[in-house]
């Protein structure tokens, strides 16, 4: 009898542990879901007015980065955007496409711009977005904001050095600043910066020339200079 009672108590204890574990798992899942929902709501607010929510962006930090990258669904030249797909169907004479409302390309452009601007406000926390930002340097609509975001990311944006150097000819705002903030890893951009400096001296705006000069100073300051061997007498 005593042994059966112990077995019964042990079984109840084991069942209690299982119930506690299940409750903890359920509670944990609920907390995770609540946090995810709050994060999605924050992203929706940020995408409306990034500038007005700079404090919120700074408070959330790095977890925002992948969600903002998801907002960059219509990268320049991408051929699978809803707008492009609908135009293709119209050209092919698809009858059901006539019934479908044409999406507003301006709204897509604004969404991308706001996502890029939010990444700029994230600063170094947006390091994971460098690869996603690079294509936007090739589109005049997005290039200044993309370069601003890369400038805010700083040294971690070294992957974008060739593309930033390439847009110096177009005097894209923030491009030289981004190269300067990348520092030593942007040493390969020095010839392009020197060329941009010469062009700016002749005909470019003063602010662009100053940013180019600052970038050259910062990159050279961060780059170790070769030690000169003393000449033998």
HULIN-V257728 format. One record per backbone hydrogen bond with DSSP energy under -1.0 kcal/mol. NH is the residue of the N-H (numbers start at 1). CO is the residue of the C=O. Records with the same first field share a line. If there is no record, write none. Layout:
NH=CO ; CO
//
This chain:
5=1
6=2
7=3
8=4
9=5
10=6
11=7
12=8
13=9
14=10
15=11
16=12
17=13
18=14
19=15
20=16
21=17
22=18
23=19
24=20
25=21
26=22
27=23
28=24
29=25
30=26
31=27
32=28
33=29
34=30
35=31
36=32
37=33
38=34
39=35
40=36
41=37
42=38
43=39
44=40
45=41
46=42
47=43
49=45
53=50
54=51
57=53
58=54
59=55
60=56
61=57
64=61
65=62
68=64
69=65
70=66
72=69
73=71
78=75
85=81
86=82
87=83
88=84
89=85
90=86
91=87
92=88
94=89
108=104
109=105
110=106
111=107
112=108
113=109
114=110
115=111
116=112
117=113
118=114
119=115
120=116
121=117
122=118
123=119
125=122
126=123
127=124
129=126
130=127
133=129
134=130
136=133
137=134
138=135
142=139
143=139
146=142
147=143
148=144
149=145
150=146
151=147
152=148
153=149
154=150
157=154
158=155
160=157
161=158
164=160
165=161
166=162
167=163
168=165
171=168
172=167
175=172
178=174
179=175
180=176
181=177
182=178
183=179
186=183
187=184
189=186
190=187
193=189
194=190
195=191
196=192
197=193
198=194
199=195
200=196
201=197
202=198
203=199
209=205
210=206
211=207
212=208
213=209
214=210
215=211
216=212
217=213
218=214
219=215
220=216
221=217
222=218
223=219
//
